[in-house]
Amino acid sequence: MKFGVNAAAEKSRRYVAGGLELDEDTVEVTVDGAPAKLTPIEFKILALLIKNPGRVFSAEEIYEKVWNERAVNTDTIMVHVRNIREKIEINPKEPKYVKVVWGVGYKLEKQK
């Protein structure tokens, strides 16, 4: 007799965009196989972006989804995104993954 759903059939909580991988179950991020050490907040921001490739999120939207409260000061988002880029981008000044859409917000570039 079988009970429940077997583990392989459950939805994966691992997201991949090019060489960037994020695993929600192990709370790990790797870039081209190398581990990237993100803070819990950085992890949540990156998870939001990688789950929605190509979708632009305003700083207010990111703040509200990550902190689960109304955005008061979104400057913190800019700082967190800069820190994420330092950790996952080969050249943070020319990001491959996390992009700014000027005047709108941030997105994770869809990878081919």
Secondary structure in CASP SS format (residue, H / E / C, confidence):
PFRMAT SS
TARGET T0000
AUTHOR 0000-0000-0000
METHOD secondary structure of the structure
MODEL  1
M C 1.00
K C 1.00
F C 1.00
G C 1.00
V C 1.00
N C 1.00
A H 1.00
A H 1.00
A H 1.00
E C 1.00
K C 1.00
S C 1.00
R C 1.00
R E 1.00
Y E 1.00
V E 1.00
A E 1.00
G C 1.00
G C 1.00
L E 1.00
E E 1.00
L E 1.00
D E 1.00
E C 1.00
D C 1.00
T C 1.00
V C 1.00
E E 1.00
V E 1.00
T E 1.00
V E 1.00
D C 1.00
G C 1.00
A E 1.00
P E 1.00
A E 1.00
K C 1.00
L C 1.00
T C 1.00
P H 1.00
I H 1.00
E H 1.00
F H 1.00
K H 1.00
I H 1.00
L H 1.00
A H 1.00
L H 1.00
L H 1.00
I H 1.00
K C 1.00
N C 1.00
P C 1.00
G C 1.00
R C 1.00
V C 1.00
F E 1.00
S C 1.00
A H 1.00
E H 1.00
E H 1.00
I H 1.00
Y H 1.00
E H 1.00
K H 1.00
V H 1.00
W H 1.00
N C 1.00
E C 1.00
R C 1.00
A C 1.00
V C 1.00
N C 1.00
T C 1.00
D H 1.00
T H 1.00
I H 1.00
M H 1.00
V H 1.00
H H 1.00
V H 1.00
R H 1.00
N H 1.00
I H 1.00
R H 1.00
E H 1.00
K H 1.00
I H 1.00
E C 1.00
I C 1.00
N C 1.00
P C 1.00
K C 1.00
E C 1.00
P C 1.00
K C 1.00
Y C 1.00
V E 1.00
K E 1.00
V E 1.00
V E 1.00
W C 1.00
G C 1.00
V C 1.00
G E 1.00
Y E 1.00
K E 1.00
L E 1.00
E C 1.00
K C 1.00
Q C 1.00
K C 1.00
END
